[in-house]
Amino acid sequence: MDKKAFNKLLSGKKCVAVVCNQWGDTGKGKFVDLLSSWADIIIRGTGGANAGHTIVVNGQEFIFHLIPSGILHDTDGKVNVLGRSVAFDPRVVIEELDVLADNNVKVNNLKISHQAPLMLPWHIMIDRIGDKKQKIGTTGRGIGPLYSDFTARHSLFVNDIFNRDVFREKLVKFFEDKKRILSTIDKGVAKEVLNHPHLCNGAFFDEKDILNIDAIVDKYTGEFADRLKSYIIDLREYVDQALQDNKNILLEGAQGTLLSIDYGTTKYQTSSDCTIAGLAKGSGLKEQQVDYVFGITKAFYMTRVGNGPFPAEFGGSQSEEYCAKGITKDEEKDKYASQIDKLMESDDDFEIGVAVRLLGGEYGATTGRTRRNGWLDLVALKHAVKINGHNLSLTKVDVLDKFKQIKLCTHYKYTGPDIFYAGKNLKTGDTIDFFPRFSEILYHCQPIYKEFPGWQQDITKIENYKDLPKAIKDVVDFMEEYVGAQVDVISVGPDREQTIFKI
Ligand code: IMP
């Protein structure tokens, strides 16, 4: 890695953000790790335990969901913060702190916003029962129900767990509001769902009322409060002071723009705003206070976990149905790994997808699910760039090293029934170059591709942009022009050294 170029990129900046331009899982973690050496403070502003990142402690891998990956730099005095829009599940944070303690990692500088909305057993239970019907394919971490309550003004907050009477009073009121829904829930199903480690193994189940208020009050205001009290801060005050003290701040995004509640593909989305706007707000900052956004963009393919439209998916609905079966990494490897050379050259896009998944290791960190994948969709990227800004960091470019051909989706062919969309009347057969984020329209958008020759060489050891194959530079030039953005960084492998700067 060219350290000079890295310093040049960060020169004069005090607050930078890492945000995904796609459906998550684009390799934000590597950038957070890279930038942790620069940052004094690392803030996670949005999302919850639906995210997952791998942390290596003493050579052993752990999947963490809430505590930022920067926690391993705690010993160097780096401060890690869980921000004010994080769906805060105290059980998860305590479990992750225990893993760190068991591995002799001391945590002295973790901070938690007192204002974060509080995850209750109710939210996780409803998410798990509800998704059986809705089939969004959520991560089952309570995210949708929690943010719904937040918006409906029913939410409890982190600060409440330190005030037992207030907590109890709010919780009683909370369940009064839920009475009608509670009456429709099958007790047997609820019991089964609640009997899970994520829900303290049934500790909150009540034979009569389904959820036991006393058990929740005791756990949250007892053990949870005792363990977390020393980390609580007023985040707004904290960041104001940090900026005055000239500290470097790194904002760590979660999920991705195409999953955002505000800008993502409707219904098949998460419930927080995963864009730079949501991240800044969740970090106690104004968007204008962010000096630079690393728009993380997997290239030249992309992935999606769970259901929802994905126009450029390799093999279309065949891939969606295949991935929905929950096939594991090992099962896929056993079946296909020996045929990988053949798959890479296949005329069948579904087979190309299997090869890309195997080579890119595209299996969910939180759920272990096979990730759906497809060619890079520039129509969707243009949409994300308008929201997050025009600085792109491309990741996993080396995954396609051996492929003969690269395709970029530049337009969609609309194949659905006539429909009005934002002042336009869409008719079947129309070619469009904008991103209709409403799923009922996007499901009827077929990809139109521009084809490029592959570079068919190993790029994982290349250090400078000028040394990259011309075939890659041609694709980069085209995408920059097409989406109106500039590529500043290209990642050519998982190691931090495998990072090329194009500035
Ligand atoms: P939820 O956030 O658990 O409600 O899930 C809603 C949708 O967002 C589902 O399709 C999930 O698969 C997807 N999702 C949530 N978190 C992530 C993530 O960290 N990476 C990729 N997809 C995610």
Residues whose N, C-alpha, C, O or C-beta is under 5 A from the ligand:
A	BS01	IMP	W23 G24 D25 N50 A51 G52 I136 G137 T138 T139 G140 R141 I143 G144 Q255 L259 Q269 T270 S271 V305 G306 N307
